[in-house]
């Protein structure tokens, strides 16, 4: 990504379609054990906040074929 992280962060904070969740105990407790840590954090976040997360962006086969969360892309 050619943009500085600060520029991306500012853009995401202003976009109401993007919600940034903390990595907290609730997320960690929802992480599926069969996924690597990065995929587990993504899926764990969606599972920890099911009424707020409408879908995740991922083309990772472990996530898309897992069927645990709705995948938008």
SEMAR-781075 format. One line per field, with one value per residue (C-alpha): x, y, z; residue in one letter. Coordinates in nm, 3 decimals, padded with zeros to 5 digits. Example, Ala and Ser with C-alpha at 12.3 -4.5 7.8 and 13.67 -1.06 7.14 Angstrom:
# residues 2
X (01.230, 01.367)
Y (-00.450, -00.106)
Z (00.780, 00.714)
aa (A, S)
This chain:
# residues 73
X (00.000, 00.171, -00.005, 00.137, -00.040, -00.154, -00.334, -00.510, -00.604, -00.757, -00.955, -01.090, -01.194, -01.402, -01.575, -01.893, -01.885, -01.567, -01.568, -01.238, -01.265, -01.007, -00.831, -00.963, -01.032, -01.374, -01.211, -00.942, -01.203, -01.388, -01.082, -01.122, -00.832, -00.784, -00.694, -00.358, -00.339, -00.412, -00.712, -00.824, -00.825, -01.032, -01.288, -01.280, -01.372, -01.668, -01.784, -01.734, -01.944, -02.204, -02.478, -02.239, -02.029, -02.227, -01.943, -01.569, -01.345, -01.127, -01.022, -00.840, -00.963, -00.944, -01.192, -01.414, -01.453, -01.485, -01.840, -01.810, -01.869, -02.026, -01.761, -01.829, -01.533)
Y (00.000, 00.321, 00.536, 00.597, 00.401, 00.726, 00.833, 00.497, 00.505, 00.854, 00.746, 00.433, 00.626, 00.865, 00.593, 00.479, 00.150, 00.044, -00.055, -00.123, -00.364, -00.415, -00.744, -00.823, -01.128, -01.170, -01.203, -01.441, -01.666, -01.692, -01.778, -02.116, -02.344, -02.485, -02.147, -01.974, -01.675, -01.411, -01.589, -01.679, -01.313, -01.217, -01.494, -01.454, -01.087, -01.170, -01.440, -01.218, -00.937, -01.124, -00.861, -00.587, -00.764, -00.824, -00.988, -00.994, -00.926, -01.227, -01.450, -01.687, -02.041, -02.144, -01.868, -01.882, -02.261, -02.277, -02.143, -01.994, -01.633, -01.456, -01.360, -01.060, -01.108)
Z (00.000, -00.111, 00.152, 00.501, 00.775, 00.941, 00.620, 00.593, 00.963, 00.929, 00.623, 00.794, 01.105, 00.892, 00.689, 00.866, 00.673, 00.850, 01.216, 01.387, 01.679, 01.951, 01.995, 02.340, 02.553, 02.392, 02.048, 02.173, 02.336, 02.002, 01.792, 01.618, 01.715, 01.364, 01.211, 01.225, 01.457, 01.193, 01.044, 01.396, 01.499, 01.195, 01.248, 01.627, 01.590, 01.368, 01.611, 01.917, 01.768, 01.558, 01.566, 01.457, 01.194, 00.875, 00.687, 00.653, 00.356, 00.289, 00.006, 00.240, 00.171, 00.536, 00.618, 00.308, 00.317, 00.696, 00.691, 01.040, 00.936, 00.636, 00.380, 00.157, -00.076)
aa (X, X, X, X, X, X, X, X, X, X, X, X, X, X, X, X, X, X, X, X, X, X, X, X, X, X, X, X, X, X, X, X, X, X, X, X, X, X, X, X, X, X, X, X, X, X, X, X, X, X, X, X, X, X, X, X, X, X, X, X, X, X, X, X, X, X, X, X, X, X, X, X, X)
